[in-house]
Amino acid sequence: MISTQGSFEFTDPIHGVTMTKSITSLSMGQMGTNNPTLNFPDRPTDEQVRIFGGMQALMKSCVDNAEDIKDRIHRIILERTIPKCEEERVSLMKLDFMAIKQWFMDDIRSSKIYQEFCEYYSTKKLKLFSKAFNTFILDRNKYTHGQLCFNSPKFDYILEYIETPEQQKRYAYLDIDILKSYNLCYKEILKVITEYNVIYQNRRINPKT
């Protein structure tokens, strides 16, 4: 693996503002070989830099959507949980995304709200949803803390990130279809949260006797 950094001028297509953009390019040799002849082109074209900026913007949208999911469920937790002391209140405020997700799934199961869901109305279906939700959070962490890089010489995209708990650097190919799939997952989770809220409110208004 060889990396090189460069700085290029990027004009935002919406606001017309020119900013200097730092871009890392990676070039990978064949697995298990050391190829010292790997070279980079002089620089990406202006169009490639423009599209790179678009990919960064799409990644940022994925992160923002994940934060929206986190905030929606966190508000549910804070509304429904009465802390017994200040320490417990602080702990509730500091819940990370995976803990928030776990609370949500545990409540769905214990309250049996899932039985009234349109799609995830069985434990088998709910397990698939929970697994996809986990992946959604893990990918959000990669998009948040990882670095988008050019993959030289094709100038497609690689995401460089740190794998936890090993704390080792990892690389994953990234393209538009992957980000679109992430957005579809966001919509699916949002649909379940909305359905959960409606069912919960109906139960409050019309409790079973």
C-alpha atoms as one frame of an Amber mdcrd trajectory, in Angstrom:
protein
   0.000   0.000   0.000   1.364   3.409  -1.015  -0.398   6.680  -0.200   0.093
  10.242  -1.323  -1.626  13.465  -0.329  -2.505  16.435  -2.466  -4.418  19.712
  -2.138  -6.732  20.946  -4.876  -9.147  23.818  -5.360 -12.766  22.692  -5.276
 -15.714  24.900  -6.225 -18.958  23.905  -4.530 -21.562  23.432  -7.305 -24.429
  24.748  -5.130 -22.944  27.817  -3.456 -20.147  28.524  -5.922 -17.650  28.810
  -3.054 -14.059  27.764  -3.760 -12.289  25.830  -1.018  -8.991  24.001  -0.827
  -9.599  20.254  -0.592  -7.058  17.773   0.775  -7.265  14.388  -0.947  -5.438
  11.144  -0.161  -4.779   8.680  -2.968  -4.019   5.029  -2.272  -2.425   2.460
  -4.540  -2.458  -1.194  -3.595  -0.097  -3.890  -4.810  -1.103  -7.492  -5.268
  -1.794  -9.397  -2.057   1.380 -10.882  -0.575   3.767  -9.071  -2.922   5.911
  -5.990  -2.584   5.720  -4.004  -5.765   7.976  -0.928  -5.652   6.915   0.240
  -9.121   3.491   1.566  -8.055   3.127   5.161  -9.207   0.418   7.801  -9.068
  -0.792  10.023 -11.868   0.230  13.659 -11.410  -3.195  14.620 -10.087  -6.886
  13.870 -10.523  -8.753  15.911 -13.096 -10.990  18.814 -12.069 -14.026  16.648
 -12.796 -12.711  13.837 -10.598 -12.136  16.291  -7.758 -15.670  17.640  -8.211
 -17.164  14.140  -8.042 -14.969  13.338  -5.028 -16.524  16.325  -3.251 -19.953
  14.952  -4.139 -19.073  11.586  -2.590 -17.943  13.313   0.593 -21.263  15.179
   0.703 -23.195  11.913   0.316 -21.189  10.341   3.141 -21.996  13.366   5.315
 -25.696  12.878   4.541 -25.417   9.253   5.696 -23.839  10.403   8.965 -26.517
  13.076   9.460 -29.285  10.532   8.866 -27.740   8.146  11.377 -27.636  10.967
  13.943 -31.311  11.606  13.231 -32.106   7.974  14.081 -29.981   8.150  17.221
 -31.643  11.372  18.388 -35.189  10.107  17.748 -34.690   6.954  19.824 -32.754
   8.823  22.505 -35.706  11.191  22.940 -37.994   8.185  23.402 -35.691   6.828
  26.115 -35.525  10.158  27.940 -39.304  10.547  27.797 -39.991   7.065  29.129
 -37.190   6.627  31.664 -37.293   8.439  35.006 -33.784   8.510  36.509 -33.560
   7.659  40.201 -30.531   9.892  40.793 -28.260  12.395  39.092 -25.736   9.714
  38.193 -28.405   7.734  36.370 -29.609  10.869  34.572 -26.067  11.594  33.369
 -25.683   7.977  32.225 -28.889   8.241  30.200 -27.673  11.427  28.545 -24.365
   9.774  27.584 -25.760   6.603  26.008 -23.902   5.719  22.822 -25.651   4.705
  19.628 -25.344   0.948  20.145 -26.734   1.202  23.698 -29.613   3.337  22.424
 -30.365   0.784  19.741 -30.248  -2.047  22.300 -32.734  -0.266  24.584 -35.079
   0.227  21.641 -34.938  -3.398  20.532 -35.322  -4.687  24.109 -38.408  -2.520
  24.598 -39.918  -3.676  21.306 -39.504  -7.287  22.402 -40.586  -6.921  26.044
 -43.647  -4.812  25.190 -44.466  -7.104  22.242 -45.131  -4.016  20.141 -43.527
  -5.846  17.230 -46.604  -8.092  17.018 -48.473  -5.058  15.676 -45.801  -4.101
  13.135 -46.753  -4.351   9.485 -43.542  -6.095   8.411 -41.437  -7.142  11.422
 -44.279  -8.842  13.288 -42.398 -12.006  14.314 -39.238 -12.643  16.336 -37.584
 -14.081  13.227 -38.287 -10.981  11.164 -37.347  -8.723  14.078 -33.988 -10.473
  14.385 -33.211  -9.637  10.756 -34.123  -6.015  11.364 -31.932  -5.866  14.486
 -28.980  -7.300  12.567 -29.398  -4.727   9.787 -29.642  -1.977  12.417 -26.325
  -3.137  13.911 -24.654  -2.949  10.509 -26.174   0.512  10.004 -24.497   1.749
  13.203 -21.142   0.125  12.433 -21.123   1.655   8.954 -22.076   5.035  10.433
 -18.988   4.813  12.644 -16.827   4.158   9.580 -18.337   7.082   7.669 -17.973
   9.382  10.690 -14.384   8.591  11.623 -13.010   7.147   8.388 -11.332   8.943
   5.515 -12.522   8.824   1.933  -9.604   8.250  -0.442  -9.052   7.924  -4.155
  -8.105   4.425  -5.303  -5.316   4.998  -7.809  -5.037   4.703 -10.740  -8.775
   4.282 -11.478  -9.798   7.119  -9.146 -12.680   5.181  -7.680 -13.098   5.254
  -3.898 -11.727   3.534  -0.814 -12.769   4.235   2.757  -9.887   4.069   5.231
 -11.021   3.421   8.815  -9.934   1.938  12.140 -11.439  -1.434  13.064 -12.367
  -1.752  16.728 -11.531  -3.293  19.136  -8.348  -4.375  17.310  -7.524  -0.732
  16.451  -6.179  -1.840  13.098  -6.408   0.170   9.909  -8.856  -1.303   7.382
  -9.957  -0.457   3.854 -13.291  -0.873   2.100 -14.387  -0.033  -1.428 -17.164
   2.540  -1.570 -19.485   3.555  -4.385 -22.806   5.283  -4.998 -24.827   2.063
  -4.745 -23.481   1.362  -1.246 -24.432   4.855  -0.063 -27.877   4.546  -1.665
 -28.355   1.233   0.129 -27.420   2.927   3.415 -30.053   5.575   2.752 -32.674
   2.872   2.161 -31.736   1.326   5.515 -32.187   4.733   7.143 -35.698   4.978
   5.700 -36.516   1.454   6.919 -35.378   2.194  10.487 -37.248   5.501  10.431
 -40.391   3.656   9.347 -40.102   1.272  12.302 -39.570   4.149  14.761 -42.657
   5.904  13.393 -44.684   2.709  13.627 -43.434   2.136  17.181 -44.488   5.653
  18.247 -47.962   5.307  16.740 -48.574   1.929  18.416 -47.240   3.156  21.750
 -49.462   6.245  21.657 -52.495   4.134  20.763 -51.758   1.874  23.711 -51.607
   4.857  26.040 -54.919   6.198  24.765 -56.641   2.813  24.658 -55.022   0.606
  27.307 -56.099  -3.013  27.367 -58.319  -3.904  30.251
